[in-house]
């Protein structure tokens, strides 16, 4: 995986390459980015870049007594130049002997002590097919079902053993650890190795939640922040890698809040008629008719959890667009015509304060959808809350 294959993150790429070129590379890096930010593909592409770097040229004496730097390998001036290195093929297939991986695993049989090397076939498939996948996707791929993933004490012992050996082919030995949040207290086994690693050893930790990492490990890493993707980056990525119209790509990019994993989930339902469902929901929310509310709630409940989340995100997106129209004017807000019609009606229907209050209620509903709340009860309650917010000019908190 070349760096150019990672969507967006141009500033991060430039920063990482400069660290290498200016010899400022720390021995332990923490790539910190929320789900769908591209932290994992960024870390893997960087690790492949470093492991493919040719060793420094060796000076030899020429025929006239001068010293000449000699190297049999082509120079690497840009991250894309590693494709011409003999090590690239192995690194790209994740089989390079000096490139190691660690990630959460499960115990399939009682008494087993699994490590990451037992799941490398699945890992290579996962990285190849779903580089923007989350930990839930990974655990389902290895058949976890309801089992909890862990990075175990046996895994830590295996890491210490592998990184204590000399490198085989590359100048560097590299460990990419995905989701160090799954390290328990046994992670303290790695402290000495991280603090005083063998020469040319590089740790790359890839995490989503800084607060869940063992503090003693966190303090030994140099932070590399991976920001959420920009709307235009997601839009471009969706159009280049999938058969999707520019309008649909823009709509998904606006809704997914910088999360490319969520964008891919939405892409599976790109043909769903969110606009008409939202219109029916808004009409039912405004009206006094309880029967209409119940009918719309039944439709939303039948969507299932993932689509319910997407509908909520779409509602929030339209509300935010309506606020932008109020502040900047219709002509300065880029949005598909159908969306803009709904956003303009919302601008006339509710004040900015009312719309902000609805967004808060939608955020709370999304939280409960994630936690498998009863769909009918949740969306009926939410619809009634929206009704009160829209009908009452003086906002009241509905507890």
C-alpha positions, 0 to 999 in steps of 0.5 A, spaced: 500 500 500 503 506 497 501 513 501 498 515 495 493 510 496 491 512 503 485 517 502 486 524 503 491 526 509 496 530 505 499 534 511 500 528 515 503 524 509 508 530 508 509 530 516 511 523 516 516 523 510 519 529 513 520 526 519 524 520 516 528 525 511 530 529 516 532 523 521 527 525 526 523 519 526 522 517 534 522 509 535 515 509 538 509 513 534 502 513 536 497 514 530 491 517 534 485 517 529 477 516 530 474 510 527 474 511 519 479 517 519 484 512 515 489 511 521 490 504 520 492 504 512 496 510 514 500 507 519 501 501 514 503 505 508 508 508 512 511 502 515 511 499 508 515 506 506 520 505 512 521 498 511 523 498 504 528 504 505 534 502 502 540 502 507 545 508 507 550 508 501 557 505 503 563 509 501 568 505 497 575 507 495 575 509 487 581 507 483 584 514 484 584 514 492 577 518 493 571 515 496 565 514 493 558 512 496 556 506 492 549 503 493 546 497 488 539 499 490 535 505 487 534 511 491 527 513 494 526 520 494 518 520 494 514 515 498 512 512 491 519 510 489 519 504 494 515 501 488 522 500 485 525 497 491 526 489 491 522 489 498 516 492 496 512 486 493 513 483 500 511 489 504 505 490 500 503 483 501 504 484 509 509 478 508 516 482 509 520 478 515 521 485 518 514 488 518 510 485 524 503 486 526 499 485 533 492 486 534 486 484 538 485 476 537 480 471 541 480 464 544 477 459 539 478 453 544 479 453 552 486 453 554 488 456 547 493 462 548 492 465 541 497 470 538 496 475 532 501 470 528 495 465 528 490 470 525 495 473 519 491 470 513 485 473 516 489 479 517 492 480 510 485 479 507 482 484 512 487 489 510 486 488 503 479 488 503 477 493 508 482 497 510 478 502 513 474 497 517 473 497 525 474 493 530 467 490 530 468 488 523 475 485 524 472 481 530 466 478 526 471 476 521 475 471 525 468 469 528 468 472 535 461 473 535 460 475 542 467 474 545 471 480 547 478 481 543 484 482 547 492 483 546 494 478 551 500 476 555 502 471 550 502 476 545 507 481 549 512 475 550 512 474 542 513 481 540 519 481 545 522 475 542 521 478 535 523 485 536 529 482 540 532 478 533 536 482 528 533 484 522 533 480 516 532 484 510 531 491 512 535 496 516 528 497 520 524 492 524 517 495 525 511 493 529 504 495 527 500 494 533 492 496 532 488 498 537 492 498 543 486 499 547 485 492 548 492 491 552 491 490 559 496 490 565 500 485 561 502 491 556 507 493 562 511 487 559 513 492 553 515 498 557 522 496 557 522 494 550 519 501 548 523 505 552 530 502 550 528 498 544 534 495 540 537 499 534 533 501 528 526 498 531 520 502 530 513 501 534 507 504 531 501 504 535 494 505 532 489 507 536 482 511 537 481 512 544 487 515 547 484 515 554 483 507 554 491 506 553 495 504 558 498 511 561 505 508 561 505 506 554 502 512 552 507 517 555 513 513 551 510 515 544 510 521 540 503 523 538 501 523 530 494 526 530 490 523 524 484 528 523 477 526 520 477 526 513 474 532 509 468 532 506 471 533 499 476 527 500 471 522 502 467 525 496 473 524 491 474 517 495 467 514 494 467 517 486 474 514 485 473 507 488 465 506 487 460 506 482 456 512 485 454 519 482 457 526 484 450 528 488 450 521 492 457 521 494 456 529 496 450 527 500 454 521 504 460 525 505 456 530 508 452 525 513 458 521 515 462 526 519 469 525 517 468 517 518 470 513 511 468 507 514 461 510 516 461 512 509 462 505 506 456 503 510 452 508 507 454 507 500 450 500 501 444 504 502 445 510 497 439 508 493 434 509 500 429 514 499 431 518 505 428 525 503 421 522 503 422 518 509 424 525 512 419 529 509 414 524 512 417 524 519 417 532 519 410 532 517 408 527 522 412 531 528 408 537 526 401 534 526 397 533 532 395 526 529 398 520 533 396 515 528 400 518 523 406 519 528 405 511 529 405 510 522 412 513 521 415 510 527 413 503 524 417 505 518 423 507 521 423 501 526 423 497 520 429 500 517 433 496 522 439 499 527 444 501 521 439 505 517 436 508 523 443 511 525 443 513 517 437 517 517 438 520 524 445 523 521 441 525 515 436 529 519 442 532 522 445 534 516 439 537 513 438 541 520 445 544 519 444 546 512 438 550 514 442 553 519 447 555 514 442 558 509 439 562 515 446 565 516 450 565 509 444 565 505 441 560 500 446 562 494 452 561 498 450 554 501 452 548 496 447 542 497 443 538 492 436 541 490 432 536 493 436 537 500 436 545 499 428 545 499 427 541 505 433 545 509 429 552 506 422 549 509 426 548 516 429 555 516 422 558 515 419 553 520 423 553 526 428 558 529 436 557 530 435 555 537 429 550 536 433 547 530 439 546 535 435 543 540 432 538 535 440 536 533 441 535 541 435 530 541 437 527 535 444 526 538 441 523 544 437 518 540 443 516 536 447 514 542 441 509 544 440 506 537 447 504 538 445 501 545 440 497 542 434 501 545 427 499 543 426 502 536 418 503 537 419 507 544 425 511 542 423 514 535 416 515 538 419 519 544 423 522 539 417 524 534 413 527 540 420 531 543 420 534 536 413 536 536 414 540 542 420 543 540 417 545 533 410 547 536 413 551 542 416 558 541 419 558 548 423 552 548 422 547 554 427 541 556 423 534 555 426 530 561 
